[in-house]
Amino acid sequence: CRSVALGLLAWCSVALGRVVISQVYGGGESAAAVYKHDFIELFNAGEAPASLAGWSVQYASATGSFRLCQALPNTTLLPGMYFLIRGAGGNTGQELPVTPDLVVALLAIGAQSGKVALVNRSDALGCGSASTPCVPLQMSKIIDLVGFGNANMYEGSAVAPTLNATVAAVRRDGGCSDTDDNLANFAVGTPTPRNTASAVFVCAAVVSSSSSVTPTSSVTVSSSAPASSSVTASSSVAGFSSSATALSSSGDNCCIIGGKHYNADYSNGCQVCDPSRSTTEWSPLTCPHRVCQVGMCNVTTGACDYRPIVCNTTFQCQTAACSNDMCVTSITAGYCLINGQCYADGAHSLNDFCMVCDTLASATSWTVACSSSSTGHCGDGVLDHGEQCDATVHCTNCRCDDGWVPSQPPFNTNCTRA
């Protein structure tokens, strides 16, 4: 869980919940499994109730992107309360000893390596691999992150230990150990799933800690606890609190929006916490201009949530360019693009010689040869390539006015009587 240290005056005078990932077990589908099902356990290590509404748990393989996303229910965890999510299962091992609070049949966790994220939104992050690393905006949505085994993302100095079918990654001190370091906070232990009905384990008061997040393939979170601060801090990145608020704000340096605490000037790129305007609502912030990347465009998929899309051509006679954050394609001058094929100006259809690519008439459909602005045929009853139509003899739908019709290619073929 990540937090930002500010002076005492910068915090709302409220007690905060602090939800963390407290246990991960991925051996449920193994031959030597202790339990039949994988599971993830959440824990409220804070001093106040915390709501899971609007959040999600997301899983990715050790080097993959977060695409398996499960929205969490509108459940409030009291301090010291656990929440159990049961995942995919096999035929070996015992049933979980307690009833899961949520069942996700498709949640198949790696038995040895992987990464789990608790996210403050319900849609998939879609990042986390070497080819699609998480950008700062995506990182700001991660409340807690656990990388284990050979995962490429983790908090702190190193990943949590490698697991197997008989052990789980267990957060130390009953779930209370949270210094933003997966290696230090997690130990390999016997899987011990706990749910909302299990005995609560209230943590001692926690001093707020300082964190910095490097949005690279290995997320490193440094942490230090300032001795001058005695206020319980929330899990956050760049000012975002991972916890629900039990009391209302009485200060001027924070906002309480949707039951969550945000420090002044915290922005998601489009909205900002500005206590001078409102302490209970987001204030608008102008979206930053995003320039087009080479071969790509940045497009909005939500409120200033920019995602890159490929901006290149499908056909050789097309050009592509980014315009107003959109990829716009056009047909190259001097070419027609007809039925998925490129033709140079003046080229005839192989199926109907009387049809020609005339870019002045249309660059997307065939033009009747004698109505073409550049070429025409049948003017004198002889099919001459490049012959111009004249004002007295016309070819309508490739049938000469005098009753003659052109025969098929090759060129210079006499017309025959219709």
Secondary structure as the mmCIF struct_conf table of DSSP 4:
data_model
#
loop_
_struct_conf.conf_type_id
_struct_conf.id
_struct_conf.beg_label_comp_id
_struct_conf.beg_label_asym_id
_struct_conf.beg_label_seq_id
_struct_conf.end_label_comp_id
_struct_conf.end_label_asym_id
_struct_conf.end_label_seq_id
HELX_RH_3T_P HELX_RH_3T_P1 LEU A 8 ALA A 10
BEND BEND1 TRP A 11 TRP A 11
BEND BEND2 SER A 13 SER A 13
STRN STRN1 LEU A 16 LEU A 16
STRN STRN2 VAL A 19 TYR A 25
TURN_TY1_P TURN_TY1_P1 GLY A 28 GLU A 29
BEND BEND3 SER A 30 SER A 30
TURN_TY1_P TURN_TY1_P2 ALA A 31 ALA A 32
BEND BEND4 VAL A 34 VAL A 34
STRN STRN3 TYR A 35 TYR A 35
BEND BEND5 LYS A 36 LYS A 36
STRN STRN4 HIS A 37 ASN A 44
BEND BEND6 GLY A 46 ALA A 48
STRN STRN5 ALA A 50 SER A 51
TURN_TY1_P TURN_TY1_P3 ALA A 53 GLY A 54
STRN STRN6 SER A 56 ALA A 60
TURN_TY1_P TURN_TY1_P4 ALA A 62 THR A 63
BEND BEND7 GLY A 64 GLY A 64
STRN STRN7 LEU A 68 ALA A 71
HELX_LH_PP_P HELX_LH_PP_P1 LEU A 72 PRO A 73
BEND BEND8 ASN A 74 ASN A 74
STRN STRN8 THR A 76 LEU A 77
HELX_LH_PP_P HELX_LH_PP_P2 LEU A 78 LEU A 78
TURN_TY1_P TURN_TY1_P5 PRO A 79 GLY A 80
STRN STRN9 TYR A 82 GLY A 89
BEND BEND9 ASN A 91 GLY A 93
STRN STRN10 GLN A 94 GLN A 94
HELX_LH_PP_P HELX_LH_PP_P3 GLU A 95 LEU A 96
BEND BEND10 PRO A 97 VAL A 98
BEND BEND11 ASP A 101 ASP A 101
STRN STRN11 LEU A 102 VAL A 103
TURN_TY1_P TURN_TY1_P6 ALA A 105 LEU A 106
BEND BEND12 ALA A 111 GLN A 112
STRN STRN12 GLY A 114 VAL A 119
BEND BEND13 ASN A 120 ASP A 123
BEND BEND14 SER A 129 THR A 132
HELX_LH_PP_P HELX_LH_PP_P4 PRO A 133 VAL A 135
HELX_RH_AL_P HELX_RH_AL_P1 PRO A 136 MET A 139
TURN_TY1_P TURN_TY1_P7 SER A 140 LYS A 141
STRN STRN13 ILE A 142 PHE A 148
TURN_TY1_P TURN_TY1_P8 GLY A 149 ASN A 150
BEND BEND15 ASN A 152 ASN A 152
BEND BEND16 GLU A 155 GLU A 155
TURN_TY1_P TURN_TY1_P9 GLY A 156 SER A 157
BEND BEND17 ALA A 158 ALA A 158
HELX_LH_PP_P HELX_LH_PP_P5 VAL A 159 VAL A 159
STRN STRN14 ALA A 160 ALA A 160
HELX_LH_PP_P HELX_LH_PP_P6 PRO A 161 THR A 162
STRN STRN15 ASN A 164 ASN A 164
TURN_TY1_P TURN_TY1_P10 ALA A 165 THR A 166
STRN STRN16 VAL A 167 VAL A 167
STRN STRN17 ALA A 168 ARG A 171
BEND BEND18 ARG A 172 ARG A 172
HELX_RH_3T_P HELX_RH_3T_P2 ASP A 173 GLY A 175
TURN_TY1_P TURN_TY1_P11 CYS A 176 CYS A 176
BEND BEND19 THR A 179 ASP A 180
HELX_RH_AL_P HELX_RH_AL_P2 ASN A 182 ASN A 185
STRN STRN18 PHE A 186 GLY A 189
TURN_TY1_P TURN_TY1_P12 THR A 196 ALA A 197
BEND BEND20 SER A 198 SER A 198
HELX_LH_PP_P HELX_LH_PP_P7 ALA A 199 VAL A 200
HELX_LH_PP_P HELX_LH_PP_P8 VAL A 202 ALA A 205
STRN STRN19 SER A 210 VAL A 213
BEND BEND21 THR A 216 SER A 218
STRN STRN20 VAL A 221 SER A 224
TURN_TY1_P TURN_TY1_P13 ALA A 227 SER A 228
BEND BEND22 VAL A 231 VAL A 231
HELX_LH_PP_P HELX_LH_PP_P9 THR A 232 SER A 235
BEND BEND23 VAL A 237 VAL A 237
TURN_TY1_P TURN_TY1_P14 ALA A 238 GLY A 239
STRN STRN21 PHE A 240 ALA A 244
STRN STRN22 THR A 245 THR A 245
BEND BEND24 ALA A 246 LEU A 247
BEND BEND25 GLY A 251 ASN A 253
STRN STRN23 CYS A 254 ILE A 257
TURN_TY1_P TURN_TY1_P15 GLY A 258 GLY A 259
STRN STRN24 LYS A 260 ASN A 263
TURN_TY1_P TURN_TY1_P16 ALA A 264 ASP A 265
STRN STRN25 SER A 267 SER A 267
BEND BEND26 GLY A 269 CYS A 270
STRN STRN26 GLN A 271 VAL A 272
TURN_TY1_P TURN_TY1_P17 PRO A 275 ARG A 277
BEND BEND27 THR A 279 GLU A 281
STRN STRN27 SER A 283 PRO A 284
HELX_LH_PP_P HELX_LH_PP_P10 THR A 286 HIS A 289
HELX_LH_PP_P HELX_LH_PP_P11 VAL A 291 GLN A 293
TURN_TY1_P TURN_TY1_P18 VAL A 294 GLY A 295
STRN STRN28 MET A 296 THR A 300
BEND BEND28 THR A 301 GLY A 302
TURN_TY1_P TURN_TY1_P19 ALA A 303 CYS A 304
STRN STRN29 TYR A 306 VAL A 310
BEND BEND29 THR A 314 PHE A 315
TURN_TY1_P TURN_TY1_P20 GLN A 316 CYS A 317
STRN STRN30 GLN A 318 SER A 323
TURN_TY1_P TURN_TY1_P21 ASN A 324 ASP A 325
STRN STRN31 MET A 326 ILE A 331
HELX_LH_PP_P HELX_LH_PP_P12 THR A 332 THR A 332
TURN_TY1_P TURN_TY1_P22 ALA A 333 GLY A 334
STRN STRN32 TYR A 335 ILE A 338
TURN_TY1_P TURN_TY1_P23 ASN A 339 GLY A 340
STRN STRN33 GLN A 341 ALA A 344
TURN_TY1_P TURN_TY1_P24 ASP A 345 GLY A 346
HELX_LH_PP_P HELX_LH_PP_P13 ALA A 347 ALA A 347
STRN STRN34 HIS A 348 HIS A 348
HELX_LH_PP_P HELX_LH_PP_P14 SER A 349 SER A 349
BEND BEND30 LEU A 350 ASN A 351
TURN_TY1_P TURN_TY1_P25 PHE A 353 CYS A 354
STRN STRN35 MET A 355 VAL A 356
TURN_TY1_P TURN_TY1_P26 THR A 359 ALA A 361
BEND BEND31 ALA A 363 SER A 365
STRN STRN36 THR A 367 VAL A 368
HELX_RH_3T_P HELX_RH_3T_P3 ALA A 369 SER A 371
BEND BEND32 SER A 373 SER A 374
TURN_TY1_P TURN_TY1_P27 GLY A 379 ASP A 380
BEND BEND33 GLY A 381 GLY A 381
STRN STRN37 VAL A 382 LEU A 383
TURN_TY1_P TURN_TY1_P28 HIS A 385 GLY A 386
HELX_LH_PP_P HELX_LH_PP_P15 GLU A 387 CYS A 389
BEND BEND34 ALA A 391 VAL A 393
STRN STRN38 CYS A 395 THR A 396
TURN_TY1_P TURN_TY1_P29 ASN A 397 CYS A 398
STRN STRN39 ARG A 399 CYS A 400
TURN_TY1_P TURN_TY1_P30 ASP A 401 ASP A 402
BEND BEND35 GLY A 403 GLY A 403
STRN STRN40 TRP A 404 VAL A 405
BEND BEND36 PRO A 409 ASN A 412
STRN STRN41 THR A 413 ASN A 414
STRN STRN42 THR A 416 ARG A 417
#
